[in-house]
Amino acid sequence: MPVDSYFMYTFALIIFFIFCPTVYGSTQPKANCPTMCGNVSVPFPFGTELGCFARIHLYLTCNPGRSPAILQMTQHSLVTDISIDEGVLRIQKRSGPGDFLGDRDTTLYSFSGESGMVKWAVDDPTCREAMLNNKEYRCLSAHSHCVDVTDDRTSKHVGYRCKCSSGFQGNPYLEGGCTDINECLQPDKYTCNGICQNSLGSFTCFSCPRGTDFDIIARKCKASNVILGVTIGLSSGAGILFLAVITIIIIHRWKKGIQKQLKKRYFRKNKGILLEQLVSSDPSASDSTKIFSLEELEKATNYFDHSRVVGRGGHGTVYKGILMDQRVVAIKRAKLVASAEIDQFINEVAILSQINHRNVVKLHGCCLESEVPLLVYEFISSGTLYDLLNGAQDGRLLPMPWEERLRIATEIAGALTYLHSAASMSILHRDIKSMNVLLNDSHTAKVSDFGASRSIPIDQTHLVTAVQGTFGYLDPEYYHTGRLTEKSDVYSFGVILVELLMRKKPLIENENGEKQNLSNYFLWAMGERPLEEIVDKQVLQEQDMEAIKHVAFLARECLNLRGQKRPSMKDVEMRLQFLRARKVAPGKDEVVRSHRDVGGGDWHGGVVPAAGHDGTRQYSLEQEYASSLRIPR
């Protein structure tokens, strides 16, 4: 291509760049950009092709019309050298008419004092302004900095350029362009009269004294420097290790202090002070009740591992734990941290601390140091009465002898009698059900879950409370009036008696496929069907019908819709004990209860020991025992 035509093309290209500025600005060069033009290196931000230069004023022309090719800034000026580090161009003026730089924009160039040398800037802002605009800032290498460019003659600001930091070399306009200088490999430029050790951006020179035998001294010096380096390294390592240990100790003590404060706060939040007052103010509280630390219970349950869960109740989750003294315990963790749940927890501890009965689950202690309160009970190993009644193997219910059913019923009745009359205050359980009757290895019954229980003074007959209980066991009279009496527990116990007799769940499907309370179905069936069709077939095979009738009739009395007509738990317990002892015999004190008295249908000849009009005995214990001898077997 002729020179004039080539420069016309170049000029047209420059005009295009000026009017279309979006096509020439490049923060990084494209791939395969030419880096040489003849004998001259062309580093970025300069370039000879589109996409290879940072700004239009850094565009240079590589004229291949000569051999070798020449790098031109304008038609009348040749570029002989480009220095990125010094920020200068060396230019040679060609013979011929025209200005030195022709029509080229010279606002970002200035002539230095030296002939043929031009200072250049990559952009026109000051360094301070450029660094505030991250998008346009051109010093992209990590180890680079900005340098302001001024005109030597007028001291006028021209712009800024980039330079690699001290100890680094390369191109600061490229990402990662500035690399570390290994000064030890350039002894002529970086003097070191000893052992040279390079480091990032610098170097260290271990000096050695010179003597008559320099090689020997140098070797000794080198050895001493190695020893010194090792000593410094070990000392530094030991210091860092010491600081790390001190830091760990401080953090550990700080965390321990925080945990201690948290435990105190949780203790107050969980109403520990109130609990202490309740237990200490009651002389009948069990001396064995212990306050456990959270750490003890975490170790006992393997930090409350899910594999240790043995049950989930209405008021919390129960874990199996092994204490340090190898005692196996059940640890109940409250489900919620709401105030109502904490009140129920405190209520359960206060009540259980007053109770000492073989058929009530024993409370070993509690823990108030966690966000949710914890109770520690004796561990009952064989599940619940509900599980025993409804547990199946190979699709068939497990055998359950009549004597065992009668014994379990008597033990539950004994526990409730104790709660109602033998404790320092009358305690109403309020949630009696087969799920809350635990069984140990010998199937001894243990009444549990006192979260909903309430205690009342002996001079009161009832409490008015919000209705609480389990559907299927809930006393209808309590449900409608909110008046909680000991007869509410009697009703729930009656449902358990029916479960033992019929071996059915508290909610069943009747003949029409409808959901129905077992208690309602039982009362209806007693008036419409023979007893042989109602009770569990296994019971019929083991026991005479007379004893079964006594228990069925007792269950119907307990389920009377009018609480006043239900027997007391003391009456129920004694009648069950007499049945177990087989001390019932026919006599003249038998009475036949009508359908009107018991709230059910015809009894088909059933009899019951004499009782007062409210279902409780109204004479002395000696008379009661004497009359019981005449009760039919």
MOURFEN-V161642 format. One line per field, one symbol per residue. phi: phi as a letter, one per 30 degrees, with the letter a starting at -180 (. if undefined). burial: # if it has 16 or more other ideal C-beta (glycine too) atoms within 10 Angstrom, else .. A space follows every 10 residues. Layout:
BEGIN
phi=???
burial=???
END
This chain:
BEGIN
phi=.ddddddddd ddddeddddb ddccdbdbdd diddcbbicc dcddddacbd jcbdbddcdc cccddcbddc ccdbdcbccc abcdddibcc bcdddkdjdd chcddcdcba dddddicbdb bdaddddddd ddcddcdcdc ddcbbcbdcb dddchddclb bcbddejbbk cddcdidccd cddddbddcc dbclccbdbd iaabcddbdc bdcddddddd dddddddddd dddddddddd dddddddddd dddddddddd dddddddddd iddddedddd dcdddddddb cddddddddd chhhdddddc abcdclcccd bbdddidcbc cccedbcddd dddddddddd dddccbbdcb edcdlabcdc dcdbcccddc dcicdedddc dbbhibdddb dddddddddd dddddddddd bcddbdccdi bdaddcccbd eciddbdbic dcdbcbdddc cabcbddblc ejcddedddd cidcbddddd ddddddeded dchbddbbcd dcicdadddd ddddddccbd dddcdddddd dcbddddddd ddddddddce dcdddddddd dddddddddd dhccbdaddd bcdddddcib cddhjdbaed bddcicdcbd dddddddddc ded
burial=.....##..# #..#..#... ...#.#..#. ..#...##.# .#######.. .######### ###.....## #########. ##.#..###. #........# #..#.#.### ##...##### #####.#..# ......#### #.##.#..#. .......### ####..##.# ####..##.# #.##.....# ...###.#.. ..#..#.#.. .......#.. #...#..... .......... .......... .......... ..#..##..# ##..#..##. ....##..#. .#.#.###.# #..#...#.# #..####### #.#.....## ####...... ##.####### #######.## ########## .######### ..####.##. .........# .#..###### ########## ..#..##### #########. ....###### ######.... .##.....## .#######.. ..######## ########## ####.#.#.. ......###. ###.##.... #..###..#. ..#...#### ########## ..#.###### ######.##. ...#...... ..#...#### ..#..##### #...###... ...#..##.# ##.
END
